[in-house]
């Protein structure tokens, strides 16, 4: 066998070397629906040396979620600002700064709140809006994006800033899956400057190669599944009745007593009846609601009263430092 390999090694190496190219061309030609959505999102973004990820200038895409969750137009102007017209000289401007909420992930250009504010009058002055938001931004990204905007937009007068809680805090259930707050990720990167270079190469390669991008997505989903599989197994064992920790009702509040046991577990696993339309819920106009409200996720805890500011933990030092720089 070794002799045969030596005789045909160049042919074998050529075949192995051409395999990634064939896979790349196949993915580009067939454009799988599940991957097409992720590819469009990837192509919308470009690498930026300071805030790492921005939006491609002059982008014009029609995004359609592969499971039908949302669809809409996604465009940017020459500065890479989503759904914004070109800045008009000597016209005062309002900048909308934030992450995916501000950028308008899940809605079309015309439905972003920054676009809806365009042309607003304040004290008799008409303002033009510029959407500075980029999804996945943390506090570090806000600072550098705002710094860049003040240099690009000499008529910028007002900035509407909408930070997200997941910039600096994350539910413990997500942390167990390896998901960290954006500020914690950025802080770790700053402590290891080499990670910025690694991010740059990884981002650029997965942006230009469909094969590498699909591989990266597959690895990420497998990692999430690997972290959650044991918690899912323990939850199922608890529902069946083979695992009964003392704090079970606290760990699994979404599994009431009537749903525990082997028979209820099998019934839920193999029989999914259509939802009952009548939940005794009113639409507000006297008519009965046609659907039931979604159940509260098991990792969400409802509090009886509104949390006061004094009960909240102080912001992390890293977050406060970049807020101070923004001010």
Phi, psi and omega per residue, in radians:
X1 nan -0.695 3.117
X2 -1.122 -0.645 3.116
X3 -1.135 -0.731 3.121
X4 -1.117 -0.647 3.118
X5 -1.153 -0.724 3.141
X6 -1.128 -0.606 -3.121
X7 -1.249 -0.563 -3.054
X8 -2.085 0.407 -3.021
X9 -1.089 -0.641 -3.115
X10 -1.196 -0.651 3.086
X11 -1.154 -0.731 -3.138
X12 -1.135 -0.780 3.130
X13 -1.117 -0.649 3.112
X14 -1.144 -0.716 3.122
X15 -1.143 -0.769 3.128
X16 -1.148 -0.655 3.141
X17 -1.224 -0.527 -3.129
X18 -1.452 -0.237 -3.114
X19 -1.065 -0.838 3.087
X20 -1.036 -0.648 3.126
X21 -1.134 -0.729 3.115
X22 -1.124 -0.705 3.102
X23 -1.124 -0.711 3.122
X24 -1.081 -0.816 -3.140
X25 -1.146 -0.652 3.137
X26 -1.130 -0.764 3.134
X27 -1.127 -0.668 3.123
X28 -1.213 -0.590 -3.089
X29 -1.345 -0.821 -3.053
X30 -1.437 -0.456 3.096
X31 0.813 1.268 3.115
X32 -0.967 2.414 -3.052
X33 -1.047 -0.727 -3.117
X34 -1.133 -0.566 -3.126
X35 -1.500 -0.463 -3.087
X36 -1.058 -0.700 3.120
X37 -1.089 -0.811 -3.141
X38 -1.141 -0.610 3.139
X39 -1.166 -0.744 3.123
X40 -1.081 -0.724 3.097
X41 -1.107 -0.675 -3.135
X42 -1.155 -0.756 -3.099
X43 -1.222 -0.360 3.072
X44 -1.187 -0.416 -3.023
X45 -1.818 2.603 3.100
X46 -2.289 2.725 3.115
X47 -1.318 2.457 3.078
X48 -2.251 2.333 -3.045
X49 -1.163 -0.360 -3.099
X50 -1.809 -0.993 -3.141
X51 -1.726 0.252 2.944
X52 1.258 -0.877 -3.085
X53 -2.315 2.158 3.050
X54 -2.171 -2.953 3.119
X55 -1.871 2.483 -3.105
X56 -1.147 2.264 3.068
X57 -1.138 2.613 3.110
X58 0.980 0.555 3.096
X59 -1.306 2.564 3.101
X60 -2.650 1.677 -3.099
X61 -2.236 2.653 2.922
X62 -1.935 1.918 -3.050
X63 -1.609 2.284 3.083
X64 -2.292 2.056 3.141
X65 -1.128 2.418 -3.050
X66 -1.176 -0.322 3.085
X67 -1.870 0.199 3.069
X68 1.323 0.333 -3.115
X69 -1.234 -0.609 3.100
X70 -2.861 2.827 3.028
X71 -2.726 2.688 -3.141
X72 2.959 3.024 -3.133
X73 -1.385 2.480 3.087
X74 -2.362 1.873 -3.138
X75 -2.235 2.768 3.052
X76 -2.356 2.753 3.073
X77 -1.560 -2.942 -3.059
X78 -1.167 -0.307 3.132
X79 -1.678 0.009 -3.128
X80 1.385 0.477 3.120
X81 -1.743 2.189 -2.988
X82 -1.215 2.292 3.037
X83 1.030 0.426 -3.082
X84 -1.962 2.495 3.052
X85 -1.322 2.897 3.108
X86 -1.094 2.416 3.141
X87 -1.027 2.349 3.121
X88 -1.707 2.245 -3.089
X89 -1.114 2.420 3.096
X90 1.188 0.230 3.031
X91 -1.831 2.139 -3.124
X92 -1.083 2.507 -3.014
X93 -2.185 2.642 3.028
X94 -1.972 2.210 3.079
X95 -1.723 2.328 3.080
X96 -1.812 2.009 -3.013
X97 -2.027 2.289 3.114
X98 2.972 -2.850 -3.127
X99 -1.814 -2.364 -3.035
X100 -1.101 -0.539 3.113
X101 -1.068 -0.779 -3.130
X102 -1.312 -0.754 3.128
X103 -1.018 -0.591 3.116
X104 1.702 0.723 3.120
X105 -1.154 2.216 3.125
X106 1.729 -0.040 3.102
X107 -2.328 2.860 3.116
X108 -1.410 2.908 -3.093
X109 -0.878 -0.835 -3.021
X110 -1.203 -0.242 -3.105
X111 -1.741 -0.056 3.075
X112 -1.207 2.466 -3.049
X113 -1.174 -0.480 3.111
X114 -1.157 -0.684 3.084
X115 -1.167 -0.639 3.137
X116 -1.186 -0.413 3.113
X117 -1.464 -0.187 -3.086
X118 -1.044 2.272 -3.114
X119 1.532 0.131 -3.127
X120 -1.138 2.542 3.111
X121 -1.873 2.242 3.096
X122 -2.211 2.030 -3.115
X123 0.951 0.683 3.093
X124 1.462 -0.044 -3.136
X125 -1.807 2.261 3.123
X126 -1.568 2.294 -3.085
X127 -1.978 2.547 2.981
X128 -1.768 2.429 -3.119
X129 -1.768 2.587 3.049
X130 -2.280 2.151 -3.088
X131 -1.510 1.849 -3.123
X132 -1.576 -0.039 -3.023
X133 -1.212 2.502 3.040
X134 -2.428 2.322 -3.136
X135 -1.139 2.632 3.136
X136 1.283 0.191 3.054
X137 -1.227 2.501 2.909
X138 -1.947 -2.957 -3.088
X139 -1.099 -0.632 3.091
X140 -1.071 -0.759 3.117
X141 -1.131 -0.662 3.091
X142 -1.022 -0.798 -3.072
X143 -1.080 -0.877 -3.076
X144 -1.237 -0.568 3.088
X145 -1.169 -0.725 3.119
X146 -1.181 -0.711 3.113
X147 -1.035 -0.767 3.118
X148 -1.144 -0.702 -3.106
X149 -1.134 -0.654 3.128
X150 -1.151 -0.454 3.086
X151 -1.434 -0.549 -3.105
X152 -1.489 -0.533 -3.025
X153 -2.016 1.570 -3.132
X154 -1.145 -0.328 -3.119
X155 -1.748 0.272 3.109
X156 -1.225 2.104 -3.061
X157 -1.991 -0.603 -3.059
X158 -2.309 2.457 3.052
X159 -2.162 2.096 3.040
X160 -1.624 1.943 -3.027
X161 -1.875 2.181 -3.119
X162 -2.189 1.517 3.069
X163 -1.255 2.758 3.111
X164 -1.945 2.528 3.127
X165 -1.025 -0.569 -3.116
X166 -1.294 0.064 2.972
X167 -1.163 -0.617 -3.018
X168 -2.280 -0.084 3.108
X169 -2.515 2.627 -3.106
X170 -2.527 2.470 3.075
X171 -1.016 2.553 -3.088
X172 -1.064 -0.586 3.139
X173 -1.103 -0.633 3.095
X174 -1.317 -0.615 3.101
X175 -1.084 -0.641 3.108
X176 -1.137 -0.399 3.087
X177 -1.518 0.048 3.137
X178 1.590 0.149 3.136
X179 -1.605 2.160 -3.087
X180 -1.976 2.743 3.032
X181 -1.054 2.614 -3.098
X182 -1.015 -0.711 -3.115
X183 -1.174 -0.591 3.099
X184 -1.196 -0.674 3.083
X185 -1.110 -0.793 3.138
X186 -1.143 -0.667 3.116
X187 -1.108 -0.733 3.102
X188 -1.108 -0.641 3.113
X189 -1.148 -0.739 -3.121
X190 -1.148 -0.507 3.097
X191 -1.337 -0.294 3.105
X192 -2.292 1.471 -3.057
X193 -0.959 -0.473 -3.140
X194 -1.097 -0.443 -3.119
X195 -1.162 -0.472 3.090
X196 -1.133 -0.728 3.110
X197 -1.164 -0.717 3.114
X198 -1.090 -0.714 3.114
X199 -1.102 -0.736 -3.125
X200 -1.037 -0.882 -3.105
X201 -1.139 -0.724 3.138
X202 -1.107 -0.756 -3.125
X203 -1.138 -0.802 -3.096
X204 -1.145 -0.743 -3.114
X205 -1.149 -0.758 -3.137
X206 -1.279 -0.325 3.083
X207 -1.338 -0.633 -3.072
X208 -1.657 -0.292 -3.127
X209 -2.008 2.079 3.099
X210 -1.175 -0.653 -3.125
X211 -1.111 -0.840 3.134
X212 -1.146 -0.641 3.122
X213 -1.140 -0.781 3.131
X214 -1.131 -0.653 3.080
X215 -1.128 -0.702 3.112
X216 -1.113 -0.729 3.108
X217 -1.115 -0.717 -3.131
X218 -1.125 -0.750 3.132
X219 -1.117 -0.729 -3.140
X220 -1.085 -0.754 -3.137
X221 -1.197 -0.634 3.092
X222 -1.155 -0.660 3.114
X223 -1.126 -0.728 3.100
X224 -1.115 -0.764 3.141
X225 -1.121 -0.677 -3.138
X226 -1.107 -0.628 -3.115
X227 -1.327 -0.427 -3.049
X228 -1.773 -0.194 -3.003
X229 -1.128 -0.683 -3.117
X230 -1.231 -0.667 3.088
X231 -1.126 -0.614 3.091
X232 -1.175 -0.671 3.132
X233 -1.131 -0.789 3.135
X234 -1.125 -0.631 3.110
X235 -1.132 -0.748 3.125
X236 -1.139 -0.723 3.113
X237 -1.105 -0.624 3.100
X238 -1.162 -0.718 3.141
X239 -1.164 -0.669 3.134
X240 -1.207 -0.584 -3.126
X241 1.948 0.129 -3.141
X242 -1.579 -0.077 -3.130
X243 -2.463 2.027 -3.025
X244 -2.295 1.332 3.060
X245 -1.241 2.719 -3.131
X246 -1.101 -0.594 -3.129
X247 -1.690 0.457 -3.131
X248 -0.968 -0.848 3.127
X249 -1.050 -0.467 3.105
X250 -1.381 -0.711 -3.141
X251 -1.222 -0.629 -3.046
X252 -2.248 1.156 -3.103
X253 -1.187 -0.281 -3.122
X254 -1.404 -0.029 -3.128
X255 -2.002 1.577 3.112
X256 -1.233 3.029 -3.058
X257 -1.049 -0.711 -3.074
X258 -1.180 -0.233 3.125
X259 -1.727 0.001 -3.130
X260 -1.587 2.664 -3.121
X261 1.991 2.812 -3.068
X262 -1.150 -0.762 -3.083
X263 -1.148 -0.850 3.082
X264 -1.035 -0.616 3.137
X265 -1.133 -0.815 3.138
X266 -1.145 -0.647 3.136
X267 -1.101 -0.754 3.129
X268 -1.211 -0.566 -3.087
X269 -1.278 -0.598 -3.007
X270 -2.029 -0.113 -3.115
X271 -2.348 1.985 3.134
X272 -2.098 1.588 3.136
X273 -1.234 2.765 3.097
X274 -1.112 2.593 -3.118
X275 -1.144 2.532 3.089
X276 -1.312 2.277 -3.062
X277 -1.299 -0.417 -3.045
X278 -1.727 1.899 3.094
X279 -2.013 0.348 -3.092
X280 0.999 0.564 3.124
X281 -1.890 2.439 -3.110
X282 -1.808 2.548 3.106
X283 -1.438 -0.121 3.128
X284 1.797 -0.260 3.131
X285 -1.962 0.336 3.102
X286 1.576 -0.148 -3.138
X287 -1.639 2.648 -3.133
X288 -1.342 2.456 3.124
X289 -1.182 2.524 -3.116
X290 -1.563 -0.122 -3.108
X291 -2.429 2.829 3.122
X292 -1.627 2.555 3.076
X293 -1.171 2.574 3.119
X294 -1.144 2.492 3.106
X295 -1.175 2.660 3.110
X296 -1.235 2.238 3.112
X297 -0.986 2.613 -3.055
X298 -1.161 -0.373 -3.125
X299 -1.604 0.145 3.108
X300 -1.894 2.196 -3.139
X301 -1.894 2.228 3.127
X302 -1.581 2.362 3.115
X303 -1.767 2.518 -3.120
X304 -1.210 -0.486 -3.093
X305 -2.289 2.797 3.109
X306 -1.200 2.408 3.136
X307 -1.283 2.348 3.095
X308 -1.544 2.772 -3.118
X309 -1.059 -0.592 -3.116
X310 -1.195 -0.362 -3.140
X311 -1.492 -0.229 -3.103
X312 -1.404 2.547 3.078
X313 -1.257 2.590 3.111
X314 -1.139 2.681 3.116
X315 -1.124 2.574 3.088
X316 -1.038 2.641 -3.111
X317 -1.034 -0.675 -3.141
X318 -1.062 -0.768 3.140
X319 -1.131 -0.799 -3.122
X320 -1.098 -0.623 -3.123
X321 -1.095 -0.741 -3.138
X322 -1.327 -0.522 3.008
X323 -1.078 -0.743 3.123
X324 -1.094 -0.680 3.133
X325 -1.189 -0.605 3.095
X326 -1.139 -0.716 -3.134
X327 -1.172 nan nan
